[in-house]
Amino acid sequence: MSEQTDKSTIFDLVIVGAGFCGSVIGIKGHDLGLNVKVLDAKPYYPNHFRAEKLEDDQCEALESLGLLDRIQPVSSPTIDEVHTFTGDRETVSRYRRHRGIHYADTVNSLREALFDRGILNIRTASDIHDGPEASEVILNGRSSLQARLVVVASGMAAPLRRALELTNSGTERLSSTTFGFDIEPASGANFPLPAFNFRPDTFVKGLQYITFFPVGDRTRANLFTCWQPSDEHARKLKLDVSKEIRKLFPNIETHIGPFRISSEVESYSTRYYRHDVSHLTRTVLVGDAFQSVNPANGVGLSKCLTDAQALLEKLPRLVEEPSAGVDLKAYYGSPRKREVDCAALKRWRWANELATSQSLRTQFKKIRVAARGHVRNFLN
């Protein structure tokens, strides 16, 4: 296409990465009347293990963007309540729009909207040259696109981190490994509850909790840990997940009955980082490209949607101003964005402390947090 090589064509917005966040920004940027191009190496999002739930606030954000109806056909029915077991103790949390999702199907439903608008280009961005008036995206090392603003929404892609000379401004040493698999009742009947969590009754270093919830006609399990992939517990889990789950949560069959694992075990690991972007003028980072989150806290999609909303508010002015630097600072300094970014880090610290420390200080904090949770549930 001529637009891929004609340097006289300057797009308002070029988005690198058509994942969840990049697709949302592409759709809504085009709806604002901007000249938008979204780049991704593949026409459809692959079946990678990522977020598998939509929380209440995420559904509300999608609804405010006019995209919830596009998501709903590929999501599961609403989960009204979740039962959490810690040993013999049981608590019930109630929700309004809690639901399981298949992440790849969800992203691909958003990509269909990009295809419908004719703005998704299946090309690989190999380099980005940030500039004072426009940024240039190099495609496969040959042709290029120029844009008044480039949005990097490609997660942790190492080549683009190097191209933009990004460094980690965070000092936290936090990491996580999440496991996902399907389970089903051994009897072939239904589980007694639609959604349930188990927290360890005794301390196992690095173990956080396991959650079970419906995705379509399956029951999906997500196990959250602070383990490294090379840790002994992680290796044992991959070898025999059925045996290890029963060892880690010995009361599980008391509450849900006999079960069997009905899929392979998937996993992915992440560590905390936050990129220093102070040197960029026409290139902005969103979602995981800017700051990572702990999957156990359930705020990953909240962060993506908050970044998308904060950027969309600034987009018309960003693409019109002769210098974008000031408004980029306004995006990164958006009160909503700062609140969600700070909360994500705070919750990661707390989850990590709970799973790795048995100090008196941690125990007192745990009692205080639990008491607040009981009060909140009572009021609800």
Secondary structure by P-SEA (a helix, b strand, c coil): ccccccccccccbbbccccaaaaaaaaaaaaaccbbbbbbcccccccccccccccaaaaaaaaaacccccccccccccccbbbbbcccbbbbbbbccccccaaaaaaaaaaaaaaaacccccccccbbbbcccbbbbbccccccccccbbbbcccccaaaaaaacccccccccccbbbbbbbbbbcccccccccccccccccccccccbbbbbbcccbbbbbbbcccccccaaaaaaaacaaaaaaaacccccccccbbbbcccccbbbbbbbbbbccccccccccccccccccccccaaaaaaaaaaaaaaaaaaaaaacccaaaaaaaaaacaaaaaaaaaaaaaaaaaaaaaccccaaaaaaaaaaaaaaaaaaaac
